[in-house]
Each structure stands twice: as structure tokens, then as C-alpha cells.
Amino acid sequence: MNSLLSEKPAILGGVPAFPEGPPEWPFPDLAINQVLQQAQQTGDWGRYHGPCSGQLQNKLADLHQAEQAILCSSGTAAVELALRGLGIGPGDEVILAAYDFEGNFKNIATVGATPVLVDVAADNFNLDLDLLEQAITESTKGILVSHLHGGLVSMQRLTSIAKQYEIPVIEDACQVPGARIEDQIAGSWGEIGILSFGGSKLLTAGRGGAVLTRSPQIAQRIRLYSHRGNEAYPLTELQAGLLLPQLEMLETRNQIRQKHVDTLLTQLGNDSGLIAFKNQQLSSQTVSTPGYYKLGFLYQPAAFSGLSRDLFCQSMRAEGIAVYPGFRALHAIHSRRRYRKTGELNVATECDHNLIVLHHPVLLTSEANMATIAAAVFRIAEFAEEILNSADSGQA
């Protein structure tokens, strides 16, 4: 039995599970240092154009079976460019999950369209395809689908529905680069795929993103919008260079993360008070491997003596474990006048209240660390009432 179970949790003055804190991201990397040294020697770091940008475009296009890979300044910018590439604007509607990254909602509003919110599935808290057709109207001009927190949406089924109604799909793969969904890489299913290279992402250049498409017409519309004498949303040559070695390591790192997620879930078991994501909607005849930018769980306060989600997350962070609340549900933070919805969005509301995420860097460390994370969860549960009392007295 892990010795943590016999000690008080860190929030009550015990020794943290990870005294050094959570691992920093990105990790130190010799390949990255070599890129920086070469860019300094050649002067490519200060140029508008260089060899790395073209190499990255080609590698991303090949990996995702895309005709075009357009590099840009962020995943958020990439979503806006995708919407504009589809010609979406005022009077149009775009369907997305009611639990999603807020930037996707705002991008739809930015181009003048109306977000249409659909509830998320109870097994994996991503877009519920059983409710998708109810949201479609003559004004629907796009479906924007994200894969979040280890959950995957069945793209076989989604694209089948979309083709039936002749609606283009934007697949947001920002959290799952390199993941496979029903035998096909994430970001390659729809008319457009989206990647992000933000500072905390699995592929990081501090900032950056990419738009992937097989359509020359969509790519041309994006270029006409974003080229204004020069690129309005550029990814720098230095950033492209930093991404190339990471792309080479992505599959191996995804395999390590998957192995450690499996270990963590085994250690937690079925009665930890943390409900893990499942992907029951996916075709059982195919292979799917999620990506883990933020590993998600539905937190059950009753298993922790009524400890609030925020106080549980605070207790985990005191242990040196990077656990945080998930996104806010989109209908919980936007005026009802700014969107249309289908149904009551009950599961998304539950996510708004109780979803938590574990940041990914620790998933590249060791199986022993997964056991330590699980032990930290159990000792917080064991001392939950004392943590509550301490919080009530202002000591936690």
C-alpha cells in the first residue's frame, strides 16, 4: 500500500506527493536545442520565409492526407480561417457541443453566424451524435466538432450524417494531434481539420496553428482572406523549426501517454469518485487511440464527503499534481440571445459543475507516478471531512 494513504494530505500540512511540483512543459530537449542553434547560425530565425515552414507544411499535409496545410498564428485563428474558408457568415448556423473551448463559440460569432449548441454524450462528454440531427436546419452551414479530454467523437457516424445533409465538417484536433479515430488520423475526417501549437499543447511552439484541407477552393478562400500584402496570421520560421522534431516524437509520446493513462485508470479502479471518459460510440470494428492534452474525469463530490470540485482541485495541486476544473459550458457563460440550443443540455451542465482535468506532462513520466497520483486521490478522499472543516475555519 502506498505510504501516502497513512499520511495527511499536503493541504492539511502533510508532505506533498510530488514535492517538486508538476513537471514543466515543454521538456528540455536536445533536438530543440539543435534547431535553435542552427537557426541562430543561419539567420533563419529572423527571416520571413525559410526551409522549415515548407517542411512542416508538407509533413502535416502528408500525415493528415490533406492537399493543403496552411500554417497560422494559433488554433483559434485556424478555426476562424476555416469558417471563412467555408464562406460561413451572417444568417448561417454552425453546430457545436455545448461543452467546448469558448474560442470556438466566439469564432462562430465573429464571422456573424449563430452557434447552435448540442448536448454532450454521458459516456465521454463530447458531442452527442444521437442529438445531432435534431439541431440541423436549412440555415446549418457547418458542424464544428472537438475531441476533448480523452474523449473521441465517432467521425464515421458524424461524417455520414453530415454528407446526408450536405453540411461541411470542421474537425478540431487541437487537443489530440496524432490520435486515431476509427482507423484514421484525427483532423483528417472533415472538409477542414484544425491543429494548435499553443504553449501548453502536445505540439508546442508557444503559439501557432494549422488549417488542413483537401479542397483547393477552401484553401484559396483562406489565402485570399489572410494574405494582405503579407500574411496576417503568420507562423514564424523559428516556430516551424521547433515543431519539426516534436512531430517526429509525437507517435511515441502518444503511446507512452496511453500506457500511463491505462495504468492510472487501473490504479483508480471503479470506486475512486472520478468517472473516466469512455468512447462507447466508436465503431468496434476499427482501432481508435485518443490523445491526452487534458485527461478528463467527472468528479463525484459525494465520494469525497461533499468536498467541492474547486477544493478537490486545490487539494490535488497542493500535492504537486496539475488538476483543474474543465471548461465552462458555453450556455452557462453566454447570453441566451447569442446562440440557439437543442434540448436542455443537462450533461453539459453537469460538466460545467463537476468536470476536472489532469494536465498532460506527468503522463510522460513513469508508471510509478501514476500509482502516486491515485494514492493522492485516495488520501484526499480519506481526509475529505477534515479538509472541509479546515476550509470552513479558513485554514485550508
C-alpha positions in Angstrom: 0.0 0.0 0.0 1.3 3.5 -0.9 2.6 5.3 2.2 0.6 8.4 1.2 -2.6 6.7 2.5 -1.4 6.8 6.1 -0.3 10.4 6.0 -2.3 13.7 6.0 -2.7 15.3 2.6 -0.5 18.2 1.8 -3.3 20.7 2.1 -3.5 19.8 5.8 0.2 20.1 6.3 1.4 16.7 5.1 4.2 16.0 2.7 3.2 16.6 -1.0 3.0 13.5 -3.2 5.3 15.4 -5.6 7.3 17.9 -3.5 9.0 19.2 -6.7 5.6 20.1 -8.2 4.2 19.0 -11.5 6.6 18.7 -14.4 7.2 21.8 -16.6 6.2 21.8 -20.2 7.8 21.6 -22.7 10.5 19.2 -21.5 14.2 20.1 -22.2 15.1 18.5 -25.5 18.4 18.2 -27.3 16.7 18.2 -30.7 15.1 21.5 -29.9 18.4 23.0 -28.8 19.9 21.9 -32.2 17.1 23.7 -34.1 17.7 26.9 -32.1 21.5 26.7 -32.7 21.1 26.1 -36.4 18.6 29.0 -36.7 21.0 31.3 -35.0 23.9 30.2 -37.2 22.0 30.5 -40.5 20.0 33.6 -39.5 16.7 31.8 -40.4 15.2 32.8 -37.1 14.9 36.4 -38.4 13.6 35.7 -41.9 10.0 35.9 -43.2 10.5 32.6 -45.1 12.8 29.6 -44.7 13.0 25.9 -45.2 11.3 24.8 -42.0 7.9 26.3 -42.8 7.7 24.4 -46.1 8.9 21.1 -44.4 6.3 21.4 -41.7 3.5 22.1 -44.2 4.5 19.1 -46.2 4.8 16.8 -43.2 1.4 17.9 -41.8 -0.3 17.5 -45.1 1.2 14.0 -45.6 0.3 12.9 -42.1 -3.3 14.0 -42.5 -3.8 13.1 -46.1 -4.5 16.7 -46.8 -4.0 18.6 -50.1 -3.0 21.8 -48.2 -1.7 22.6 -44.7 -1.9 26.3 -44.0 0.2 27.5 -41.1 -1.1 30.3 -38.9 -0.7 32.1 -35.6 -2.9 30.0 -33.3 -5.5 27.2 -33.2 -8.1 29.9 -32.6 -7.1 31.8 -35.7 -7.2 28.5 -37.6 -10.9 28.0 -36.6 -11.8 31.4 -37.8 -9.9 30.9 -41.1 -11.8 27.5 -41.5 -15.1 29.2 -41.1 -14.2 31.9 -43.6 -12.8 29.3 -45.9 -16.3 27.7 -46.0 -17.9 31.0 -46.7 -19.9 31.0 -43.4 -21.3 34.3 -42.3 -24.4 36.3 -41.2 -27.6 34.3 -41.2 -25.8 30.9 -41.1 -25.7 28.5 -38.2 -22.9 26.3 -37.0 -23.4 23.3 -34.7 -21.0 22.6 -31.9 -21.1 20.8 -28.5 -22.4 22.8 -25.5 -19.2 21.8 -23.6 -16.3 23.0 -25.8 -13.5 25.6 -25.9 -15.0 29.0 -25.7 -12.9 30.3 -28.6 -14.9 28.1 -31.0 -18.2 29.7 -29.9 -16.6 33.2 -30.3 -15.2 32.4 -33.7 -18.6 31.5 -35.0 -20.0 34.7 -33.6 -17.0 36.7 -35.1 -17.9 35.7 -38.6 -21.5 36.7 -38.0 -23.0 33.2 -37.7 -25.1 31.7 -34.9 -23.7 28.9 -32.7 -26.1 26.1 -32.2 -25.4 24.1 -29.0 -26.0 20.4 -28.7 -25.6 18.4 -25.5 -22.6 16.1 -25.0 -22.7 12.3 -24.5 -22.9 11.0 -21.0 -20.0 8.5 -21.6 -17.3 10.8 -22.9 -18.7 14.4 -22.6 -18.1 15.2 -26.3 -20.7 15.9 -28.9 -23.7 13.6 -28.6 -24.4 12.3 -32.1 -27.8 10.9 -31.1 -28.9 14.6 -30.8 -27.1 16.0 -33.9 -29.9 15.7 -36.5 -32.3 17.5 -34.2 -30.1 20.6 -34.5 -29.9 20.7 -38.3 -32.0 23.3 -40.1 -31.8 24.9 -43.6 -29.5 27.5 -42.1 -26.9 25.0 -40.9 -23.8 25.6 -42.8 -21.2 23.8 -40.7 -20.5 21.3 -37.9 -17.6 22.2 -35.6 -16.6 19.1 -33.7 -13.8 18.8 -31.0 -12.3 15.8 -29.3 -11.6 16.7 -25.7 -10.0 15.2 -22.6 -9.5 11.7 -23.9 -13.0 11.6 -25.5 -13.4 10.9 -29.2 -16.4 11.6 -31.4 -17.3 8.8 -33.9 -16.2 10.5 -37.1 -17.6 7.7 -39.3 -21.0 8.4 -38.0 -20.7 12.2 -37.9 -19.4 12.5 -41.5 -22.2 10.1 -42.6 -24.8 12.4 -41.1 -23.1 15.5 -42.5 -22.9 14.1 -46.0 -26.6 13.2 -45.9 -27.5 16.8 -45.3 -24.5 18.2 -47.4 -23.0 20.0 -44.4 -19.3 20.6 -44.2 -17.4 19.4 -41.1 -14.6 21.3 -39.3 -12.7 18.8 -37.1 -10.9 20.5 -34.2 -8.0 18.2 -33.4 -6.2 20.8 -31.3 -6.1 18.6 -28.2 -5.5 15.3 -30.0 -2.6 15.6 -32.5 -1.7 12.2 -33.8 -4.8 10.5 -32.3 -6.5 7.9 -34.4 -10.3 7.7 -34.7 -11.8 4.6 -36.4 -8.6 3.8 -38.3 -8.0 7.4 -39.5 -5.9 10.2 -38.0 -7.7 12.9 -36.1 -8.0 16.1 -38.2 -8.4 14.3 -41.5 -12.1 13.4 -41.4 -13.8 16.6 -42.3 -13.6 19.2 -45.0 -11.2 21.0 -42.7 -9.0 19.9 -39.8 -7.6 22.2 -37.1 -4.4 21.9 -35.1 -3.0 24.1 -32.3 0.6 24.6 -31.3 -0.1 26.7 -28.2 2.3 26.9 -25.3 0.8 24.0 -23.3 -0.2 21.8 -26.2 1.2 18.3 -27.1 2.9 20.0 -30.1 4.1 23.4 -28.9 5.8 26.4 -30.4 4.5 28.8 -27.8 1.8 29.9 -30.3 0.6 28.7 -33.6 -1.8 26.6 -35.5 -2.7 24.9 -38.8 -5.6 24.5 -41.2 -5.7 21.2 -43.0 -7.9 20.6 -46.1 -8.2 18.5 -49.3 -10.1 21.3 -51.0 -8.2 23.7 -53.2 -11.2 26.0 -53.2 -11.3 26.2 -49.4 -7.5 26.8 -49.3 -7.8 29.6 -51.8 -10.5 31.4 -49.9 -8.4 31.2 -46.8 -5.4 32.6 -48.6 -7.4 35.4 -50.2 -8.6 36.4 -46.7 -5.3 36.1 -44.8 -2.8 37.4 -47.4 -2.9 41.2 -47.3 0.4 42.1 -48.9 1.9 39.8 -46.3 0.4 37.1 -44.1 -2.0 38.4 -41.5 -1.8 35.3 -39.3 1.8 34.0 -39.7 3.6 31.2 -38.0 7.3 32.2 -37.9 10.1 30.2 -39.4 11.6 29.6 -36.0 8.3 28.2 -34.6 8.1 25.8 -37.6 11.6 24.6 -36.9 10.8 23.9 -33.3 7.7 21.8 -34.3 9.5 19.5 -36.7 11.4 17.4 -34.1 8.3 17.3 -31.9 6.3 15.9 -34.8 8.8 13.1 -35.2 8.4 12.2 -31.5 4.6 12.5 -31.4 3.6 8.9 -32.1 6.0 7.5 -29.5 4.9 10.1 -26.9 1.2 9.4 -27.6 1.9 5.7 -27.0 3.6 6.5 -23.7 0.7 8.7 -22.6 -1.8 6.0 -23.5 0.2 3.4 -21.5 0.3 5.6 -18.4 -3.4 6.6 -18.7 -4.3 2.9 -18.7 -2.1 2.4 -15.6 -3.7 5.4 -13.8 -7.2 4.2 -14.6 -6.4 0.7 -13.3 -4.9 2.2 -10.1 -8.0 4.4 -9.6 -10.5 1.5 -10.2 -14.2 2.0 -10.4 -14.9 3.5 -6.9 -12.5 6.4 -6.7 -15.2 9.1 -7.2 -13.6 10.1 -10.5 -15.5 8.8 -13.6 -13.2 8.4 -16.5 -14.2 9.1 -20.1 -15.3 6.1 -22.3 -15.7 6.1 -26.0 -18.7 3.8 -26.5 -19.9 5.5 -29.6 -16.9 4.5 -31.7 -17.0 1.6 -34.2 -15.9 -1.6 -32.5 -14.6 -2.8 -35.9 -11.9 -0.2 -36.0 -8.9 1.0 -34.0 -9.0 4.3 -32.1 -6.3 5.8 -29.9 -7.2 9.0 -28.0 -4.9 12.0 -27.4 -4.4 13.3 -23.9 -3.8 17.0 -23.6 -6.0 17.2 -20.6 -7.2 13.9 -19.2 -10.8 14.3 -18.1 -12.9 12.9 -15.2 -16.3 13.7 -13.9 -15.8 14.5 -10.2 -18.3 13.0 -7.8 -18.5 15.2 -4.6 -20.4 12.5 -2.7 -17.4 10.2 -2.8 -15.4 13.0 -1.1 -17.8 13.8 1.7 -19.2 16.7 -0.2 -15.8 18.3 -0.9 -16.4 20.9 -3.7 -14.7 20.4 -7.1 -12.6 23.5 -6.6 -11.4 22.4 -3.2 -10.6 19.0 -4.5 -8.6 20.5 -7.3 -6.8 22.8 -4.8 -6.0 19.7 -2.7 -4.5 17.9 -5.7 -2.4 20.9 -6.7 -1.1 21.1 -3.1 0.1 17.5 -3.8 2.1 18.8 -6.8 -0.4 17.4 -9.3 -1.8 19.7 -12.0 -5.6 19.1 -11.7 -8.0 21.9 -12.6 -11.7 22.4 -13.4 -12.6 21.9 -17.0 -14.1 24.4 -19.4 -17.2 26.4 -18.6 -20.2 25.1 -20.5 -21.0 27.5 -23.4 -24.6 28.1 -22.4 -23.5 28.9 -18.9 -21.3 31.8 -19.9 -23.1 33.4 -22.9 -26.4 35.3 -23.2 -29.3 33.2 -24.5 -29.6 35.7 -27.3 -26.2 34.7 -28.7 -27.0 31.1 -29.5 -29.7 28.5 -30.3 -29.8 25.2 -28.5 -31.3 21.8 -28.9 -32.7 20.2 -25.8 -31.9 21.0 -22.1 -28.1 20.5 -22.3 -28.2 18.6 -19.0 -24.9 16.6 -19.4 -23.0 19.8 -20.5 -24.4 21.4 -17.3 -23.0 18.5 -15.3 -19.7 19.0 -17.0 -19.8 22.7 -16.1 -20.2 21.8 -12.5 -18.1 18.8 -12.0 -15.6 18.1 -14.8 -11.9 18.1 -13.9 -8.8 17.7 -16.0 -5.2 16.4 -15.3 -2.6 18.3 -17.4 -0.6 16.1 -19.7 3.1 16.4 -18.8 3.0 13.9 -15.9 1.7 11.3 -18.4 5.1 11.2 -20.0 6.9 10.4 -16.7 6.5 6.9 -15.1 4.0 4.2 -14.1 5.1 4.7 -10.5 4.0 8.3 -10.7 0.5 7.1 -11.9 0.3 5.0 -8.7 1.3 8.0 -6.7 -1.4 10.2 -8.3 -4.1 7.5 -7.5 -2.8 7.3 -3.9 -3.1 11.1 -3.6 -6.7 10.9 -4.7 -7.5 8.2 -2.1 -5.9 10.1 0.7 -7.8 13.3 -0.1 -11.0 11.2 0.0 -9.9 9.7 3.4 -9.3 13.2 4.9 -12.1 15.0 3.0 -14.1 15.9 6.0 -11.1 17.3 7.8 -10.3 19.3 4.6 -13.8 20.7 4.6 -13.6 21.6 8.3 -10.3 23.3 7.7 -11.7 25.2 4.8 -14.7 26.3 6.9 -12.3 27.6 9.5 -10.2 29.4 6.9 -7.1 27.2 7.4 -7.1 25.3 4.1 
